């Protein structure tokens, strides 16, 4: 009995070395429930959706309203998620000190804050952007709270595969904000975020599988184990890499530069996914992949933006000209 207890403590101590910590930076309670760490990446994919459209660059006032409204909608979704899962959070080691389980905030205060953020987001997006962007932001909020948190998360190990739609909506918001409609390029980035999400989240789920198991949440590593999950991560990693290369055609211009610069991003993603698959119980590998997957998506969005610079368009034109000339010479020869 003593040895099993000490072994559990040792495993918990080892796990705490690798699990992303929320204690390093102590946030005010009202900010903590908004989950601000998730918002920058959502806004980055919103910018990526804008950069893919013919309406880029977006006028500054509309850009500010889009990002501000998106941040408020994401904050509302985070608060409602905390509100729905307060009992679950109180039973998990990692989340028991959050604002709601610890009593630092009351449920009524969080609910009022979430409603206020939702109304502010809708007002800002309707008045400063357009109704389509506002509707999509609210759809993303509802998808996260109702589809993922309430319906899928407690019921199926494939929760993030389907529920990932919530995190994939910001590119559509960006496209709608830029042009008033969603083109094929916006849907490409939506699809890319969808296939990237399982690999990204399952790496974290491997780190947190003990917590999820303790409260009966059927995350894939809990149901199928780390080895099965690592192999699934590799499959989604390859799908992400293959789909990301289509950005060459999704961009209105500058696709050649994007295609060249995305190669090292994809190479590193596959390298880390394969490393995890070769040693799925190594928490260091899981943490490394989780962190890189975040940088990967930030990088993709950054590449989309710089590919819309005039110099990128010139590089694309010159590159296509050279490729065409070389192909022509080879055919003649």
N, C-alpha and C positions, 0 to 999 in steps of 0.2 A: 504493500500500500504506500509506504514511504517512498520506495523507488519510483513507482508510477507517478506520484505527485511531483517528485523532483524532476522526473523526465518531462512532465507536462510544463513545469516552470522553465526548464531549459529550452524546450521547443518554443515557448512563448517569448523568452528572452531573445532567442535567435531570430524569430520572426519579426520582433520589434526593430531589429537592426535594418531590415529591408523594406518593411511596409512604409509607404509614404506617410510622413508624420504631419498631423494637424496641430501639434503642440509647439512646433518651432516658432510659429508666429501666432500669437494669441489675438484673435479678432474680437471686436465688440460683439455682444450677443446678437444685436439686430442685424449686423453685417454677416455674421457667421451663418445664419439661416438662409441667407440669399445665395450661398455657395459661390462666392466671387471668384474662386479659383477656376471654375468651369467657364466663366463668361468670356475671357479673352479669346479662347479658341473658337467659340461660337461667333464672335464678332469678326475673327479672321476669316472664317468661311463665308460670312456675309460679304466681306470685302472681295473675296475670291469670286463669288457670284456676280458682283458688280463688274469686276475686271473682265469677266467673260462676255459681257454684253456690249452692244454697239453704243450704249449710252455712256460708256466710260470716257473720260473721267466725269464723275457725278458732281454737280454743283455743291459747294461746301455746306450750305444750309440743309439741303436734302440729305447729304452724307451724315451730318451731325444728328439730324432727326432719326435717320434709320438706325444708326449705332446706339443712340440714346434710347430709342424705343425698344430695340432688341435687347439691350442690357436690362432695362426695366422688366420686360417680359420674362427674361431668363431668371432674374431675381425673384419674381413672383412664382415661377415654376419651382425654384429651389426651396422657397419658403413653404409652398404647399406640399412638396415632397417631404420636408422635415415634419410638417404637421401630420401627414398621413402615417409616417413611419416612426412617430415618437415612441410608441411602445416597443417596437422592434429595436430602435436605437438604444433604448434603456437596457436591453438584454445583450447587446453586443459590446465586447470589450473596447473596440476601437471607437465607438460612437456614444458610449454611455455618458461622456462629459459634455456632450453638445448642449446647446442653450435650452432646448425644450426638456430633454430627460433630466437635466440637472436642476431645472426649475428657475433658471436665470431669465427665462421669458415665459409668459403665459400663452396657452394656445389661442386665446382670443386676440392677444396682441399680434401674434404671428399671422393669424387669419386676416385681421384688419390691415396689416402691412401688405400682405399679398394682394388683397383686393385693391388697395390704393395703388400699388405698383402696376397692376393689370390695367386699371382705368387710365393711369398716367401714360402707360405705353400705348394704349389704343388711341388716346387723344393726340399724342405726339405723332404717331404714324399716320393717322387719318388726316390731320391738319397739315403736317409737314412733308408727307410722302404721298401715299395713295392708299385706297381701301384694300387693294389686293395685298400689299405688303403688311398692312395691319391684320388682315384676316389670316394670312399665313403665320404671322407671329403668334397669334392666339391659337392657331391650330397646333403649332409646335408646343406651346404651353400645355394644351389639353392632352396631346399625345404623350408627353412626358409624365404627367400626373395620373391620367386615367388609363391610357393604354399600357405604358410600361410599369409604373409604380404600383397601381392598384390591380390591374388585370393580369399582366404577364409575369412580373417578377416573382410572385409567390407561387406560381403554378407550373412553369415550364423552364427547362434548362436552356431553351432557345429564346429566352426572354429578350436578350439584347439584340438578337438577329432581327426580330420583328420590331421591337421597341426602339431600335436605333433610328427609326424614322424621325423621332423627335429631334435628335441631334443633327439630322441631315436636312432639316427644313431651312436653316439660315441661308444657305446658298440660293434657295428659291426666293427668300425675302430680298436678298441683295439684287437678284436679277429683276424682280418686280419693281424694286425701288429705282433701278437705273432706267428701265424702259417701259414699265407699266404692264409687262407681260413676261412670261417665262418661255425662253427659247430652249432649243435642244442642248445648248452649252450649259445652261443652268441645271438641266436634268442630269447631264453628265456628272457635274460636281456633286449633285444630290446622290447619285448612284455610287460615286467614289467614296463619299463619307459613309454611306451605308455598308459597303463591303470592308472598309477600314475599321469600323467600330468594333466588330467582334474580336478581331486580333488585338486591338488596343485594350478592350475591357477585360478579355479573358486573361491577359497577362496580369492585370491587377487582381482578378478573381483567384488566380493561383496563390497570390500573396495572402488573400483574405479568406481562403477556403475554410479554415478552422472556425472563423467567426460566422460565416454563412452556414456552416454545418450545425453550429451550436444553436441556431435559431430556426433551422429547418427551411432555409431559402435554397431552392434547387439550382444553384449556379452550376455550370457545366463541370468544373473541377470537383465539385462535391458529388455529383451524380455519376460522372464517368471517370474521374481521376485525372491527375495531372498529365499523364502520358497521352491519353486520348485528346485532352484539351490542347496540348502542345502541337499535336499533329493537325488538329483543326485550325489552330493559329497559322500554321504553315500554309494550309490550303487557302485561307482567307488572305494571307500575306501575298501569295502568288496572284490571287484575284485582284488585290489592290494594285500590285505592280503592273499587271496587264492593263487594267482599266486606266491607271494613271497615264500611261503612254498615249492614250487617246486624246489627252489634252492638247497634243500637237494639232489635232484637227478641230478641237472645240474652240480654241482661241481664234478670234477674228483676224489677228495678225501676231507675229512674233512666235509662232508655234515651233519653229526650228530651234530657237534659242532655248525654249522651255524643254524641248525633247532632249537636248544635250545635257542641260543642267540637272534634269530629273534623274539621270542615270545613277549618280552616286547615292542619291537619296534611296532609290529602290534597291541598290546593291546592299546598302547597310541594313535596310529593313529585312531583306531575305537572310542576310548573314546572322542577324540576331534571332530571327525566328528559327533558323536551323540550329543555332547554338542551344536554344531552349529545348527544341525537340530532342536533341542528343542527350540532354540532362534535365528533364522536366521538373525534377525535385529541387533543383538549384535555385534558391530564391533570388540570388544575385542576377542570374540570367533573366528571370521574370521581371525583376525591377528594371533592369537595363532596357529590356524590350518595351516595357510600359512607358518609360521616360522617352525613349527614342520615338515611339509612335506619336507622342505629342509633338515633338520637334518636327517629325515628318510632316504632319498635317499643316503646322505653321509654315514649314518650308514650301510645301506645295502652293499654298495661298500666296506666299511671297513671290514665288516664281511666276505665278499667274499675273501678279501686279507688275513686276519688272518686265515681263514679256510684252506689256502694252506700252512700254516706253518707245519713243521714236527710234532710238538707236537699235532696239530689238527688232522693229519692223524693217529697218535697213539691213540688219544682219540676215533676217529671214529672206528678204528679196535677193540679196547677193548670194546667199547660200543655195537657194533654189536655182538661181541662174547658173552657178558653177556646177551643181549636180546635173542639171539638164544638159549643159555643154559637154561634160565628161561622158554622160550616157550617149549623147549624140556621136561623139568621136569614137566611142567603143563600138557602136552599131555600124559606123562606116568602116571601121577597121575589120 
